[in-house]
């Protein structure tokens, strides 16, 4: 059955990527932290609550994640100058460096997988995955 084969292949690819990322990012970064850094690089600053929809987790887990990241000097939290109730999360220079390192690790891993098929089939694969993901 096609769905079973798809599920098996998807699980294997996901597992391989997760294992590789956990191993290569350690000890300074986790995948969740890399996601936060990538979001901050594209947004400049975000409120802690903004991360919930991207990370599919609880506010308490976001707070714990940001606490660890702040302790590791990857992010800083600042109060809004006009409304002190608002806290902004910003990426530090160290966070930017770690983000670039994490992206490079992921890119090399994925390129290794994609290099097994032609450039045309790579584009087709991305197109088809886009169709499935946006369905």
N, C-alpha and C positions, 0 to 999 in steps of 0.2 A: 504494500500500500504506500502511496507517495507521501502521505502525511507522516507515517512512521519513519520512513527514510529521511525525510526533511528534518524531523525532530531529532533523530539520531545524529545527523551531520551537524545540525545547529548546536546541539548540546556539546559535541566534541570540539567544535571551533570555539565556542564560548568558554569551555573548560580550559582549553589550551591557552587562550588569550588571558583569562583570569590568572592562571598559574604563572604564566610568563610575567605579567605585570606585577603581581605580588612579589615575585622573586627579584625582579630587576629594580623595582621602585624602592624596595626596602634598603636600609632602615629609615630613610628620611621622608618617605611619602607612601600614601596608600592610594588606591584607585579613587576612592571617594574624595580624598583631598585633591587629587589631580582634577577631578570634575569641578570642584569648587574653584580651583585656580583658573581653569579654562573659562568658566563662566565669568569670573571677575576680570579676566583679560579682555573679554568681549564687552563687558558692561561698565567697566571702570570701578563701580562701587555698587553694592547691593545691601539690602536689609537681610538679616538672618532669615526672616520668614520667606523671602524670595527663593531660597534654596529648596524649600519643601517640595515643590512640584517637580523640580529637576532630579532630586535624589529619592523621591518616594519614601520618605521617612517621617519621623515625628519631630516636633519642635525641640523636644528634650535631646534627641539624638543629634540634631543640628547644633545645638548649644555645646554639647560634648565635643563634637567634631571641630567646631570653631575654637573651643578652648585649647584643644591639642595643637591646632594649627597656629594659634597665637603664641603658645608656649614655644613652638618650634620656629617662631619668627617668620612664618610664611604669610601671615595676614596680620592686620591690626584692626581694631574696632575703635571707631570714633563717634562721639555724640554729634548730632546735627547742631550747627551753630544757631539756627533759628528755632528749632523745636527739639529741646533736649531729650524728649521721649524717644526720638528716633536714633537708632544706632546704625551706623554704616560700617560695612566690612570692606576693607581695601587690601589689595595684594601688595606685599613688600618687594623689594628688589630680590631678596633671597627667594621669595615665592615665585617671582617671574622666572628666575633661573631654574628652579625645580620644575616649573610648568614646562619650560622648553625641553628640559631633560626627559620628562615623562612623555611628552609628545613624540620626541625622537625615538624613545624606546618602543612606543606603540607603532610608530611608522615603520621602523625596521622589521618588527615582527609581522605586521600585516603585508608589507612588501614581499617578505619571504614567502608568505602564503600565496599572494597574488602572482608572483613571478612564475608560478607553476602553470599558468594559463596565458594565452596571448593577450596583447593589449586590447584587441577588439573584444575578446571574451571578458576581460576585466570590466570594460565599459558596459557590456551587456549584463554582467552580474550585478553591478551597482544599479543599473537601470531597473532590473527585475526586483532586486531587494527594495528599491524605492517604491515600486508598485505595491509590493506586499506590505511594506511598512505604512504606506499612506492609504491603504484600502479601507 
